[in-house]
Amino acid sequence: MARTAGLLSAALLAALTSACSTTEKMRWVAVGGSKADGAVILGIDVPAKMGVRETLVEWDEHQANAEAERRCKNWGYTGAETFRDDFPVQVVCHAQGISPCWSKTYRIVYQCVGEAKSAPRLPPVPSSGSPKPAQIDYF
């Protein structure tokens, strides 16, 4: 009987321990930034899960770099880089009950590099006389 109680306790402990944390692979997405400042903010928001004290996150640094570079290039810059070389991720934990990190927010800031291409300029308005009104053709 004592042996059965010991096995039951061990099984219960294993079940509780495995329910304390889980690991998920997540993708970085744009959560902010400024074209004028040449900054892109990528983030991962990890929601709280019932029965799980903490969710451990795995991510692909290359996916984050490619996403930041794609966003910067869409704004006319030539690329993107982090402010430091060590992939500086900011982590904010949101405590709940006995868990110090029940849900988490991850952020990383990129600086767009290279000269931003400016928008095409409109032709100058003729300085002599008044400009001709636009002609509208009706079909």
Secondary structure as the mmCIF struct_conf table of DSSP 4:
data_model
#
loop_
_struct_conf.conf_type_id
_struct_conf.id
_struct_conf.beg_label_comp_id
_struct_conf.beg_label_asym_id
_struct_conf.beg_label_seq_id
_struct_conf.end_label_comp_id
_struct_conf.end_label_asym_id
_struct_conf.end_label_seq_id
HELX_RH_AL_P HELX_RH_AL_P1 ALA A 2 SER A 18
TURN_TY1_P TURN_TY1_P1 ALA A 19 CYS A 20
STRN STRN1 SER A 21 LYS A 25
STRN STRN2 VAL A 29 SER A 34
TURN_TY1_P TURN_TY1_P2 LYS A 35 GLY A 38
STRN STRN3 ALA A 39 VAL A 46
TURN_TY1_P TURN_TY1_P3 MET A 50 GLY A 51
BEND BEND1 ARG A 53 ARG A 53
STRN STRN4 GLU A 54 GLU A 58
HELX_RH_AL_P HELX_RH_AL_P2 GLU A 61 ASN A 74
TURN_TY1_P TURN_TY1_P4 TRP A 75 GLY A 76
BEND BEND2 THR A 78 THR A 78
STRN STRN5 GLY A 79 THR A 82
BEND BEND3 PHE A 83 ARG A 84
TURN_TY1_P TURN_TY1_P5 ASP A 85 ASP A 86
STRN STRN6 GLN A 90 GLN A 96
TURN_TY1_P TURN_TY1_P6 GLY A 97 ILE A 98
STRN STRN7 SER A 99 VAL A 113
BEND BEND4 GLY A 114 GLY A 114
HELX_LH_PP_P HELX_LH_PP_P1 GLU A 115 PRO A 126
BEND BEND5 SER A 127 GLY A 129
HELX_LH_PP_P HELX_LH_PP_P2 SER A 130 GLN A 135
#
